[in-house]
Amino acid sequence: MALPSNPLLSRLGGYPLAAFQDLARELRAQPEPLHDFSIGDPVEPTPPFIRAALVDGIPETSQYPTAAGLPELRAAIAGYVARRFGVVVDPDREVLPTAGSKEAIFHVPLALVDPHGERRAAIWGDPGYLVYERGQLFAGGTSEPVALTEERGWRLELGELPTDRLRAACVAWTNYPHNPTGATVDLDYHRRALSTTREHEIVLCSDECYADVHPDSDRPPSLLQAAADGPGRPDLRGLLVALSLSKRSGMTGYRCGALVGDSDLIAAQRILRPNIGTASPEPMQRAAVAAWSDDRHAEQRRALFNAKREVMLAFLRDAGIRVSGSAATFYLWFAAPGGDDAAYAQALLRHRIIASPGRAFGPGGKGWLRLALVPSVDGCRDAAAMWADAIAAGSLPGHD
Ligand SMILES: Cc1ncc(COP(=O)(O)O)c(C=O)c1O
């Protein structure tokens, strides 16, 4: 019997590098040490005070969470936005807790796309986080990836796109600090993007889940700051910012994030989301209140990632491997020695080092590789030493 199925599942479902993934899985199952830089899910423990807030938040009777989230959580998110970006938002109308930022990114287009309308496209940068495209397609829209380049600092410059491409779009996604390249932008970038999307009546969504993972000297700005340029309250028309505790607080498993922005767009999400039922369970929301209300633990995590970044950056530079972007996030982005990212990733696997080939993030990533700074500082040192030995022994391609 041929069961009905959405053709998008077979089109998008498979991972483009199945053979690479199979080999990586095999290596993970073996007892020998493995240096796994492939998955953006760090292993440092979640701070104890956050875990305690979760446990304390378990009620005697657990009932359905609401789509609007706990008022205390909305207030804690608004408090974070005020401290981190200096922007005052209304916790009841301009803030919406979400179950991590991924589901929020996936669901945003469901409230934006008219599947029969003329403006159905999502603009996003390639290489990039593929969920921008996937949410749009499942919502009945279309995808307009824009190739990012090293020459342009991996920036998606919306104002440089031809007018017909802008006119076909209902939403544009920016993501700085950027996955996979680690590139950052300044406040002027956000101002330019917002002015373009407002001129063309496009919703501008800024995915800022790495806003708190950066070197001490370089604090990435938010789109929210670009909206707060004048005196008084910010003008949040036509924009949404996606935030997350996953990277900031080591809470990937808690599924806690937020959308902040235009009150009409937030209201539309509030109408949409009870249909889906994705709100974080309330004990998780209590843990999230604790995490959004504290900055010290985020600073400590930042210091740890900075130490790992320094170890791996020093190694890559000493090895003569070209690094690009890599200004923030816990990713390093480097040009494949020899030019072929898939071949280089495959060769590293033989030395029990797993790095992601850039093409896993879209065709624009070809020729590059991403290292996620997941191993410990000592693990990074060990991996760097092994990698250097392999280069010296001539067993990695492209180092002549
Ligand atoms: C660019 C980007 N956006 C969003 C997410 C989703 O994060 P979460 O759902 O854990 O908040 C990730 C996760 O790796 C990401 O890299």
The ligand as a Gaussian input file, in Angstrom:
#p B3LYP/6-31G(d) Opt

LIG

0 1
 C       22.213000      29.191000      14.137000
 C       21.405000      28.381000      15.077000
 N       20.172000      28.767000      15.364000
 C       19.393000      28.076000      16.214000
 C       19.843000      26.918000      16.815000
 C       18.917000      26.153000      17.697000
 O       19.270000      26.209000      19.025000
 P       18.263000      25.853000      20.180000
 O       17.024000      25.274000      19.581000
 O       18.972000      24.885000      21.025000
 O       17.954000      27.155000      20.865000
 C       21.138000      26.454000      16.542000
 C       21.630000      25.215000      17.136000
 O       22.704000      24.733000      16.941000
 C       21.937000      27.210000      15.644000
 O       23.188000      26.843000      15.352000

